[in-house]
Every structure is written in structure tokens, then in C-alpha cells.
């Protein structure tokens, strides 16, 4: 509805968590968080699931955890 500006903002919003994956690859929850965000985005593209507030907040929490993950915080085995 917002044209090229809206599309640009939407693509930027989707690229932020996935660009953090490369940086946080060594943390234990990276795969789970990335999978949760990707599944939500795939489902939201075809259905109204983005309208469910609790699920959207949970995915936003996953995005925050993914973007704030630091591989230096993990403990060496």
C-alpha cells in the first residue's frame, strides 16, 4: 500500500534478523531463532497470522534475541 518506500522498509525489516545470523552463528539458539522467524514470515506471507498479537510479540522477541546474540558470550566446551 505504501509503494516503493513501504517495500524498501519491509525488505529492510526482514533482512535485519537474517543478517545477524552470520554474526551469531556460533551461539546455540541461532538455528532455532532463525527457524522461528523464517516460519513466521513464510506463514504471514500467505495468511493473517501476523494479526495474532501474542505470536507476533513472540517472534519479535526471537528477532531481538537473534540480533543481540554475541558469539563471544558462549562458553567453550
N, CA, C and O atoms as a Tinker XYZ file with bonds, in Angstrom:
   308  protein
     1  N      0.806000   -1.196000    0.000000    73     2
     2  CA     0.000000    0.000000    0.000000    64     1     3
     3  C      0.850000    1.262000    0.000000    63     2     4     5
     4  O      0.378000    2.319000   -0.417000    81     3
     5  N      2.085000    1.175000    0.456000    73     3     6
     6  CA     2.926000    2.359000    0.551000    64     5     7
     7  C      3.882000    2.500000   -0.622000    63     6     8     9
     8  O      4.695000    3.423000   -0.653000    81     7
     9  N      3.792000    1.601000   -1.580000    73     7    10
    10  CA     4.625000    1.701000   -2.766000    64     9    11
    11  C      6.059000    1.267000   -2.514000    63    10    12    13
    12  O      6.316000    0.370000   -1.711000    81    11
    13  N      6.974000    1.898000   -3.194000    73    11    14
    14  CA     8.382000    1.514000   -3.122000    64    13    15
    15  C      8.986000    1.800000   -1.749000    63    14    16    17
    16  O      9.887000    1.088000   -1.306000    81    15
    17  N      8.497000    2.829000   -1.082000    73    15    18
    18  CA     9.002000    3.141000    0.258000    64    17    19
    19  C      8.604000    2.038000    1.240000    63    18    20    21
    20  O      9.424000    1.601000    2.047000    81    19
    21  N      7.366000    1.593000    1.176000    73    19    22
    22  CA     6.912000    0.510000    2.040000    64    21    23
    23  C      7.628000   -0.792000    1.753000    63    22    24    25
    24  O      7.986000   -1.527000    2.673000    81    23
    25  N      7.839000   -1.081000    0.473000    73    23    26
    26  CA     8.569000   -2.293000    0.106000    64    25    27
    27  C     10.005000   -2.247000    0.616000    63    26    28    29
    28  O     10.523000   -3.252000    1.104000    81    27
    29  N     10.640000   -1.107000    0.506000    73    27    30
    30  CA    12.011000   -0.958000    0.995000    64    29    31
    31  C     12.089000   -1.152000    2.505000    63    30    32    33
    32  O     12.996000   -1.822000    2.999000    81    31
    33  N     11.156000   -0.577000    3.230000    73    31    34
    34  CA    11.128000   -0.756000    4.688000    64    33    35
    35  C     10.850000   -2.201000    5.074000    63    34    36    37
    36  O     11.437000   -2.713000    6.027000    81    35
    37  N      9.960000   -2.862000    4.340000    73    35    38
    38  CA     9.639000   -4.259000    4.626000    64    37    39
    39  C     10.837000   -5.165000    4.378000    63    38    40    41
    40  O     11.133000   -6.037000    5.195000    81    39
    41  N     11.517000   -4.970000    3.274000    73    39    42
    42  CA    12.710000   -5.773000    2.977000    64    41    43
    43  C     13.802000   -5.514000    4.010000    63    42    44    45
    44  O     14.477000   -6.449000    4.440000    81    43
    45  N     13.983000   -4.270000    4.410000    73    43    46
    46  CA    14.987000   -3.949000    5.426000    64    45    47
    47  C     14.633000   -4.608000    6.752000    63    46    48    49
    48  O     15.517000   -5.099000    7.454000    81    47
    49  N     13.360000   -4.624000    7.099000    73    47    50
    50  CA    12.925000   -5.261000    8.340000    64    49    51
    51  C     13.198000   -6.751000    8.315000    63    50    52    53
    52  O     13.563000   -7.327000    9.340000    81    51
    53  N     13.031000   -7.386000    7.168000    73    51    54
    54  CA    13.269000   -8.822000    7.070000    64    53    55
    55  C     14.755000   -9.160000    7.005000    63    54    56    57
    56  O     15.161000  -10.241000    7.431000    81    55
    57  N     15.561000   -8.257000    6.481000    73    55    58
    58  CA    16.984000   -8.543000    6.340000    64    57    59
    59  C     17.767000   -8.378000    7.638000    63    58    60    61
    60  O     18.828000   -8.981000    7.792000    81    59
    61  N     17.272000   -7.585000    8.560000    73    59    62
    62  CA    17.996000   -7.346000    9.813000    64    61    63
    63  C     18.217000   -8.634000   10.603000    63    62    64    65
    64  O     19.359000   -8.915000   10.969000    81    63
    65  N     17.181000   -9.432000   10.887000    73    63    66
    66  CA    17.454000  -10.646000   11.665000    64    65    67
    67  C     18.291000  -11.664000   10.906000    63    66    68    69
    68  O     19.103000  -12.370000   11.505000    81    67
    69  N     18.101000  -11.745000    9.583000    73    67    70
    70  CA    18.856000  -12.735000    8.832000    64    69    71
    71  C     20.303000  -12.315000    8.592000    63    70    72    73
    72  O     21.159000  -13.170000    8.365000    81    71
    73  N     20.587000  -11.035000    8.636000    73    71    74
    74  CA    21.978000  -10.612000    8.557000    64    73    75
    75  C     22.684000  -10.843000    9.893000    63    74    76    77
    76  O     23.907000  -10.979000    9.934000    81    75
    77  N     21.925000  -10.886000   10.971000    73    75    78
    78  CA    22.514000  -11.176000   12.285000    64    77    79
    79  C     22.890000  -12.637000   12.427000    63    78    80    81
    80  O     23.688000  -12.987000   13.296000    81    79
    81  N     22.332000  -13.488000   11.595000    73    79    82
    82  CA    22.638000  -14.922000   11.664000    64    81    83
    83  C     24.107000  -15.169000   11.365000    63    82    84    85
    84  O     24.741000  -16.001000   12.013000    81    83
    85  N     24.642000  -14.467000   10.409000    73    83    86
    86  CA    26.047000  -14.655000   10.048000    64    85    87
    87  C     26.969000  -14.306000   11.220000    63    86    88    89
    88  O     27.981000  -14.971000   11.442000    81    87
    89  N     26.609000  -13.258000   11.966000    73    87    90
    90  CA    27.423000  -12.814000   13.090000    64    89    91
    91  C     27.272000  -13.743000   14.302000    63    90    92    93
    92  O     28.238000  -13.977000   15.028000    81    91
    93  N     26.079000  -14.265000   14.517000    73    91    94
    94  CA    25.795000  -15.056000   15.718000    64    93    95
    95  C     25.746000  -16.543000   15.413000    63    94    96    97
    96  O     25.055000  -17.286000   16.110000    81    95
    97  N     26.442000  -16.986000   14.414000    73    95    98
    98  CA    26.385000  -18.382000   14.003000    64    97    99
    99  C     26.848000  -19.344000   15.093000    63    98   100   101
   100  O     26.387000  -20.486000   15.122000    81    99
   101  N     27.726000  -18.933000   15.974000    73    99   102
   102  CA    28.272000  -19.835000   16.975000    64   101   103
   103  C     27.413000  -20.001000   18.211000    63   102   104   105
   104  O     27.698000  -20.879000   19.026000    81   103
   105  N     26.387000  -19.208000   18.388000    73   103   106
   106  CA    25.560000  -19.324000   19.581000    64   105   107
   107  C     24.593000  -20.494000   19.439000    63   106   108   109
   108  O     24.179000  -20.828000   18.328000    81   107
   109  N     24.229000  -21.120000   20.564000    73   107   110
   110  CA    23.432000  -22.342000   20.498000    64   109   111
   111  C     22.009000  -22.156000   19.952000    63   110   112   113
   112  O     21.492000  -23.069000   19.308000    81   111
   113  N     21.381000  -21.046000   20.178000    73   111   114
   114  CA    19.985000  -20.883000   19.787000    64   113   115
   115  C     19.792000  -20.225000   18.421000    63   114   116   117
   116  O     18.659000  -19.939000   18.033000    81   115
   117  N     20.850000  -19.985000   17.704000    73   115   118
   118  CA    20.747000  -19.273000   16.434000    64   117   119
   119  C     19.855000  -20.019000   15.442000    63   118   120   121
   120  O     19.007000  -19.403000   14.796000    81   119
   121  N     20.028000  -21.297000   15.315000    73   119   122
   122  CA    19.224000  -22.069000   14.358000    64   121   123
   123  C     17.747000  -22.068000   14.737000    63   122   124   125
   124  O     16.885000  -21.933000   13.869000    81   123
   125  N     17.453000  -22.217000   16.012000    73   123   126
   126  CA    16.057000  -22.229000   16.454000    64   125   127
   127  C     15.391000  -20.873000   16.250000    63   126   128   129
   128  O     14.257000  -20.795000   15.775000    81   127
   129  N     16.095000  -19.812000   16.608000    73   127   130
   130  CA    15.528000  -18.482000   16.452000    64   129   131
   131  C     15.331000  -18.130000   14.979000    63   130   132   133
   132  O     14.318000  -17.535000   14.609000    81   131
   133  N     16.285000  -18.493000   14.153000    73   131   134
   134  CA    16.169000  -18.224000   12.723000    64   133   135
   135  C     15.018000  -19.009000   12.116000    63   134   136   137
   136  O     14.276000  -18.485000   11.284000    81   135
   137  N     14.868000  -20.252000   12.525000    73   135   138
   138  CA    13.757000  -21.070000   12.035000    64   137   139
   139  C     12.405000  -20.512000   12.445000    63   138   140   141
   140  O     11.460000  -20.529000   11.656000    81   139
   141  N     12.306000  -20.019000   13.672000    73   139   142
   142  CA    11.040000  -19.449000   14.143000    64   141   143
   143  C     10.682000  -18.194000   13.356000    63   142   144   145
   144  O      9.528000  -18.010000   12.969000    81   143
   145  N     11.655000  -17.342000   13.122000    73   143   146
   146  CA    11.398000  -16.108000   12.368000    64   145   147
   147  C     11.065000  -16.436000   10.917000    63   146   148   149
   148  O     10.148000  -15.844000   10.347000    81   147
   149  N     11.791000  -17.366000   10.313000    73   147   150
   150  CA    11.533000  -17.732000    8.914000    64   149   151
   151  C     10.156000  -18.378000    8.758000    63   150   152   153
   152  O      9.446000  -18.093000    7.794000    81   151
   153  N      9.779000  -19.235000    9.690000    73   151   154
   154  CA     8.455000  -19.864000    9.620000    64   153   155
   155  C      7.344000  -18.834000    9.773000    63   154   156   157
   156  O      6.328000  -18.901000    9.081000    81   155
   157  N      7.536000  -17.890000   10.673000    73   155   158
   158  CA     6.537000  -16.839000   10.850000    64   157   159
   159  C      6.398000  -16.003000    9.583000    63   158   160   161
   160  O      5.282000  -15.700000    9.159000    81   159
   161  N      7.523000  -15.629000    8.977000    73   159   162
   162  CA     7.472000  -14.809000    7.766000    64   161   163
   163  C      6.848000  -15.562000    6.603000    63   162   164   165
   164  O      6.107000  -14.974000    5.815000    81   163
   165  N      7.137000  -16.861000    6.483000    73   163   166
   166  CA     6.545000  -17.654000    5.410000    64   165   167
   167  C      5.039000  -17.783000    5.610000    63   166   168   169
   168  O      4.278000  -17.673000    4.648000    81   167
   169  N      4.604000  -18.013000    6.838000    73   167   170
   170  CA     3.180000  -18.130000    7.124000    64   169   171
   171  C      2.477000  -16.783000    6.960000    63   170   172   173
   172  O      1.362000  -16.732000    6.441000    81   171
   173  N      3.105000  -15.705000    7.391000    73   171   174
   174  CA     2.493000  -14.380000    7.294000    64   173   175
   175  C      2.350000  -13.927000    5.849000    63   174   176   177
   176  O      1.509000  -13.077000    5.554000    81   175
   177  N      3.145000  -14.470000    4.950000    73   175   178
   178  CA     3.028000  -14.104000    3.544000    64   177   179
   179  C      1.752000  -14.650000    2.921000    63   178   180   181
   180  O      1.264000  -14.099000    1.934000    81   179
   181  N      1.203000  -15.729000    3.483000    73   179   182
   182  CA     0.037000  -16.374000    2.891000    64   181   183
   183  C     -1.221000  -16.291000    3.742000    63   182   184   185
   184  O     -2.308000  -16.591000    3.248000    81   183
   185  N     -1.112000  -15.896000    4.994000    73   183   186
   186  CA    -2.264000  -15.925000    5.883000    64   185   187
   187  C     -2.232000  -14.715000    6.803000    63   186   188   189
   188  O     -1.308000  -13.907000    6.717000    81   187
   189  N     -3.182000  -14.575000    7.651000    73   187   190
   190  CA    -3.331000  -13.426000    8.538000    64   189   191
   191  C     -2.679000  -13.655000    9.892000    63   190   192   193
   192  O     -3.033000  -12.974000   10.855000    81   191
   193  N     -1.753000  -14.575000    9.999000    73   191   194
   194  CA    -1.152000  -14.926000   11.284000    64   193   195
   195  C     -0.425000  -13.748000   11.943000    63   194   196   197
   196  O     -0.262000  -13.730000   13.163000    81   195
   197  N      0.006000  -12.777000   11.154000    73   195   198
   198  CA     0.678000  -11.595000   11.709000    64   197   199
   199  C     -0.270000  -10.788000   12.583000    63   198   200   201
   200  O      0.169000   -9.956000   13.376000    81   199
   201  N     -1.579000  -11.033000   12.441000    73   199   202
   202  CA    -2.584000  -10.295000   13.199000    64   201   203
   203  C     -2.763000  -10.855000   14.619000    63   202   204   205
   204  O     -3.402000  -10.213000   15.453000    81   203
   205  N     -2.218000  -12.019000   14.897000    73   203   206
   206  CA    -2.297000  -12.618000   16.229000    64   205   207
   207  C     -1.206000  -11.965000   17.084000    63   206   208   209
   208  O     -0.017000  -12.213000   16.885000    81   207
   209  N     -1.618000  -11.149000   18.013000    73   207   210
   210  CA    -0.673000  -10.307000   18.759000    64   209   211
   211  C      0.337000  -11.107000   19.569000    63   210   212   213
   212  O      1.523000  -10.779000   19.570000    81   211
   213  N     -0.110000  -12.147000   20.255000    73   211   214
   214  CA     0.807000  -12.917000   21.096000    64   213   215
   215  C      1.889000  -13.596000   20.256000    63   214   216   217
   216  O      3.051000  -13.642000   20.661000    81   215
   217  N      1.520000  -14.115000   19.108000    73   215   218
   218  CA     2.500000  -14.768000   18.240000    64   217   219
   219  C      3.471000  -13.758000   17.643000    63   218   220   221
   220  O      4.668000  -14.026000   17.537000    81   219
   221  N      2.960000  -12.612000   17.258000    73   219   222
   222  CA     3.823000  -11.561000   16.704000    64   221   223
   223  C      4.812000  -11.069000   17.753000    63   222   224   225
   224  O      5.981000  -10.839000   17.443000    81   223
   225  N      4.355000  -10.906000   18.987000    73   223   226
   226  CA     5.267000  -10.487000   20.055000    64   225   227
   227  C      6.318000  -11.553000   20.342000    63   226   228   229
   228  O      7.470000  -11.223000   20.624000    81   227
   229  N      5.938000  -12.818000   20.273000    73   227   230
   230  CA     6.908000  -13.895000   20.482000    64   229   231
   231  C      7.969000  -13.893000   19.379000    63   230   232   233
   232  O      9.152000  -14.099000   19.653000    81   231
   233  N      7.552000  -13.665000   18.153000    73   231   234
   234  CA     8.513000  -13.622000   17.052000    64   233   235
   235  C      9.402000  -12.386000   17.162000    63   234   236   237
   236  O     10.596000  -12.450000   16.870000    81   235
   237  N      8.830000  -11.276000   17.578000    73   235   238
   238  CA     9.660000  -10.086000   17.787000    64   237   239
   239  C     10.676000  -10.315000   18.904000    63   238   240   241
   240  O     11.794000   -9.803000   18.835000    81   239
   241  N     10.303000  -11.074000   19.927000    73   239   242
   242  CA    11.269000  -11.435000   20.970000    64   241   243
   243  C     12.376000  -12.316000   20.392000    63   242   244   245
   244  O     13.537000  -12.189000   20.780000    81   243
   245  N     12.022000  -13.202000   19.469000    73   243   246
   246  CA    13.035000  -14.020000   18.796000    64   245   247
   247  C     13.970000  -13.155000   17.957000    63   246   248   249
   248  O     15.175000  -13.401000   17.916000    81   247
   249  N     13.420000  -12.149000   17.294000    73   247   250
   250  CA    14.244000  -11.237000   16.494000    64   249   251
   251  C     15.201000  -10.463000   17.388000    63   250   252   253
   252  O     16.371000  -10.294000   17.046000    81   251
   253  N     14.710000   -9.992000   18.531000    73   251   254
   254  CA    15.572000   -9.264000   19.467000    64   253   255
   255  C     16.677000  -10.175000   19.990000    63   254   256   257
   256  O     17.836000   -9.765000   20.062000    81   255
   257  N     16.329000  -11.402000   20.355000    73   255   258
   258  CA    17.345000  -12.341000   20.848000    64   257   259
   259  C     18.357000  -12.675000   19.762000    63   258   260   261
   260  O     19.547000  -12.824000   20.040000    81   259
   261  N     17.891000  -12.792000   18.536000    73   259   262
   262  CA    18.791000  -13.114000   17.432000    64   261   263
   263  C     19.733000  -11.967000   17.117000    63   262   264   265
   264  O     20.923000  -12.187000   16.887000    81   263
   265  N     19.223000  -10.763000   17.106000    73   263   266
   266  CA    20.077000   -9.628000   16.771000    64   265   267
   267  C     21.005000   -9.239000   17.910000    63   266   268   269
   268  O     22.034000   -8.605000   17.673000    81   267
   269  N     20.667000   -9.601000   19.134000    73   267   270
   270  CA    21.532000   -9.249000   20.262000    64   269   271
   271  C     22.457000  -10.388000   20.664000    63   270   272   273
   272  O     23.234000  -10.241000   21.608000    81   271
   273  N     22.393000  -11.519000   19.972000    73   271   274
   274  CA    23.266000  -12.644000   20.296000    64   273   275
   275  C     24.707000  -12.302000   19.944000    63   274   276   277
   276  O     24.987000  -11.728000   18.892000    81   275
   277  N     25.596000  -12.659000   20.825000    73   275   278
   278  CA    27.011000  -12.387000   20.620000    64   277   279
   279  C     27.771000  -13.699000   20.756000    63   278   280   281
   280  O     27.704000  -14.326000   21.813000    81   279
   281  N     28.495000  -14.139000   19.724000    73   279   282
   282  CA    29.203000  -15.421000   19.809000    64   281   283
   283  C     30.294000  -15.424000   20.872000    63   282   284   285
   284  O     30.749000  -16.498000   21.268000    81   283
   285  N     30.725000  -14.272000   21.342000    73   283   286
   286  CA    31.749000  -14.248000   22.385000    64   285   287
   287  C     31.170000  -14.613000   23.755000    63   286   288   289
   288  O     31.920000  -14.881000   24.693000    81   287
   289  N     29.825000  -14.624000   23.874000    73   287   290
   290  CA    29.188000  -14.957000   25.141000    64   289   291
   291  C     29.090000  -16.448000   25.396000    63   290   292   293
   292  O     28.803000  -16.859000   26.521000    81   291
   293  N     29.317000  -17.259000   24.397000    73   291   294
   294  CA    29.155000  -18.696000   24.586000    64   293   295
   295  C     30.341000  -19.287000   25.337000    63   294   296   297
   296  O     31.473000  -18.818000   25.223000    81   295
   297  N     30.055000  -20.302000   26.088000    73   295   298
   298  CA    31.104000  -20.978000   26.854000    64   297   299
   299  C     31.781000  -22.031000   25.995000    63   298   300   301
   300  O     31.101000  -22.773000   25.285000    81   299
   301  N     33.074000  -22.110000   26.042000    73   299   302
   302  CA    33.796000  -23.132000   25.297000    64   301   303
   303  C     33.658000  -24.467000   26.015000    63   302   304   305
   304  O     33.806000  -24.534000   27.235000    81   303
   305  N     33.374000  -25.535000   25.262000    73   303   306
   306  CA    33.219000  -26.862000   25.897000    64   305   307
   307  C     34.517000  -27.439000   26.390000    63   306   308
   308  O     34.533000  -28.540000   26.940000    81   307
